[in-house]
Amino acid sequence: MSRIAVFGYGSLVSPRSVAETLGREPEAPIPARLQEWKRRWSLLRDNLRSEKTFARQSDGEPPPFVLGLNLERAGTGEDHLAPNGALIELSAGELERLDVRELRYNRIAVTEHVSARHSFDSVFTYTARPEHFAPRPPDGTVAMAPYLRAIEAAHRELGDDQWQLFLETTGLPPVEVIEPVLVRDEIPPGNPRDW
């Protein structure tokens, strides 16, 4: 039987976040980097028309867009930006459950780009669908503080230097970071409700 893993580079680095989707605790994540790729804050979600709408906790106003992490092909001379993250072993059925969670992304094979010792036959990750790709966020776009906290905690748990490496290769969101309140919920089971 072939062994499958996902390369998580944001919230999927967190075993707790993955367990929420899979309904089981995953094996310990394996630290890895993805060569020839870079991670950016370039995934855009329409906050007013998607399966979940959040408002600012401070004033109850829903921002128009929410920014998340994405992987993009690196250009020449951008090798130093290879994103760090984690390999998490999955079954084929569990990978399909992640597809439901990552509905704004396409799943792609990246096995040959993983720089970590592993014995997986196939490694997949997620990149923004064209309609959700935002090289520059529109006015009014925000990032969710719980999302950022989950990413930071997951990278710190992965290893002593992993959060620092995240900051060096990616940086913090280039938009306002807010504390959100969920005000409309049509979220599929297993998908995060905090961001």
N, C-alpha and C positions, 0 to 999 in steps of 0.2 A: 504494500500500500504506500502511495506517495505521501510525503510529508509536506504540508502547506503552512506558510506563515504570512502574516500581514506585517508590513513595516509601518508602525505608528509613529507619527511625528508631531502630533498635537495631543488631543484628549485620549487618543488610542494608546498613548504611552502608559496611561494609568490602568493597572490591572482592575481596579474598582470600576472604572468606566466601562472597560471591556466586559467585565462580569455582568454589569447591568444589562448589556445587550445579549450576551450569550446565555445568561442564566446559570453560569458556573464560574468558579474561579479559574482563570487561565494559569498555565505554568509560568514560572518566573520569566519576566521579559529579558531578552538578550540585548544589551546595548549594541547599536550599530550606527553606521552612517551610510548615506546614499550618494555615491559618486555620480558626477555629471548632472546633478539636480541642485536646486536651491529652494529654500522655504521662504515664502513671503506672505504677508497679510493681504491676500488678493482674492479671497473667496467672498462673494457678496450674497447675502440672503435678503430678500424683500420681506421686511418685518411685518408689513401690513397685509400681505397676501399669501404668506406661507402657512404651513401647518401649525405654527406657533407664533404668537404675537406677544412681545414684551413691551412694558412701559418703563419709563424711568421711575425708580423708587422715590426720588426726590419730589417730582411734580405730577406723576401719573401720565405724562405725555409719551406716546409711543414714537420712537424715532423711525424714520422711513427705512433704514437699512442697517444690517448688522454685518460686521466684517469678521472673517475667520481665516484660519491658516490654509495654505495651499502649497503644492509643489509645482515648480516650473523647471523646465530644462535650463541648465546653467549655460552661460555663454563662455567664450574663450577667456581664460584668466580668472574665472570665478570658482576654481576648485576649492579655495579656502571656505566657500560658503556651503559645502556639502552638509546637508542637515543631519543632525544627530537625532536618534529616536530609538525605537525598540522593535525587535522581532518577537511576535507573539504567535505561537502555534495554534492552528485552527483545523477543523474538519471542513470539507467542501460545503456542507450544510450551514456551518457557522459563518463561513465566508459570505454566503447568500444573505444571512441575517445582517451582517455588517453592511451589505449593499443597501438594504432597506434603511439602515441608520444613516448611511452616507449618501443620501438621495440627491444631493447637489454635486456629487462627484462621480467620475468614471473610475472604475477599477482597472488598473493596468498591471502588467507583469514587470517586475524590476529585479528579478533574481540576479542578473549579471552585474547590477550596479551596487549590490550590498557589500560593504566592507566590514565584515565580521566573520569570525569562524562559526560556521553553522552547517547543518546537514539536511537542510530543507531542499526538496526537489523544486519547489516553486515559491517565490515570494511576490506578493502583490502589495500595492498601495493605492491611494486615491488622489486624483487630481481634479480640479474644478471642471465641471461641464462648461462649454463655451458661454452659455447664457448666464452663468454665475461667476464668470471670471471678470475681475475688476482691477486692471493695472493701476488705476487711480480711483480711490473711493469717491463717490458722489457726495455733495454737501449733505450734512445731517447724518452721515454714517457714524455708527458707534461700535465699540467692542464691548463684550460682556465681561464684567469683573469675575464672576464665578468661572467662566471659561479660562481666563488668564490664570486664576488661582489654581485650577485643576492642572493646567499645563505645567505651571511652576512646580507644584507639589510632585507631580509624576516624574519630572526630570530630576528633581532633587533626590527622589527615592531611587532613581536609576543609577546614580553615582555622584560622588562628591563634586565633580567638575561639570556635570551634564547641564545644569541650569546656566552656568556661565557660558558654556559652549552654545547653548540655544541663543543667548543674548548676543554673542559674538557673530553668529551666522545669520540671525534673523532680526533681533531687536524687538522692542515692544510695539504694540499697535500704533500706527500713525494717526489715530483718531481718538476722540474722547472715549474713556473707559467708564462705563456706568454700572451702577447696581440696578439690576432689573427686577421687575415683578411680572410674572406670567399672567396675562389677561385674557388670552384665548388659546385653547388647547385642542388640537386635533392630531396630537403627536402619536405616531405608531408605537406600539409596545416595544420597550427596549431602547428607545431613543431618549437622549438626555432631555430633561425638563428644566435644567438650571440655566441653560444658555441657548 
